[in-house]
Amino acid sequence: MEKFRIEVADSRHFGQFFDIKALDNERFQIFNDQHERIGTIEIDNDDRDHYRQSMDCKVDLPLLNSIRDSILLHQELVTK
């Protein structure tokens, strides 16, 4: 399982770092700097703009959208 680190801007435009752990079927666990899992995201293969989040996700939607975009960018760069 692949692990990588991303930086995304929050609503105040400050960069936040997250560790991402790739699972199966386009599912990714999101960890904060304290190595606590703060959510899981599953990206839709048919429409990359859609995703599902875990019920216990502690990330607000705008930040989760940025995390999704960073995951997709990472995948794009890795597959080139």
Residue pairs with C-beta under 8 A, 6 or more apart in sequence:
1 21
1 22
1 23
2 21
2 22
3 19
3 20
3 21
3 22
4 19
4 20
4 22
4 74
5 17
5 18
5 19
5 20
6 17
6 18
6 20
6 67
6 70
6 71
6 74
7 15
7 16
7 17
7 18
7 70
8 15
8 16
8 18
8 63
8 66
8 67
8 69
8 70
9 15
9 16
9 66
10 16
10 63
10 66
11 60
11 62
11 63
16 63
17 33
18 30
18 31
18 32
18 38
18 67
19 30
19 31
19 32
19 35
20 28
20 29
20 30
20 31
20 67
20 71
20 74
21 28
21 29
21 31
22 28
23 29
23 40
25 42
26 42
26 43
26 44
26 45
27 40
27 41
27 42
27 43
28 40
28 41
28 42
28 43
28 71
29 37
29 39
29 40
30 37
30 38
30 39
30 40
30 41
30 57
30 59
30 67
31 37
31 38
32 38
38 57
38 58
38 59
39 53
39 54
39 56
39 57
39 58
39 59
39 64
40 53
40 54
40 57
41 51
41 52
41 53
41 54
41 57
41 64
41 67
41 68
41 71
42 51
42 52
42 53
43 50
43 51
43 68
43 71
43 72
44 50
44 51
44 52
48 72
51 64
51 68
53 59
53 64
57 64
59 67
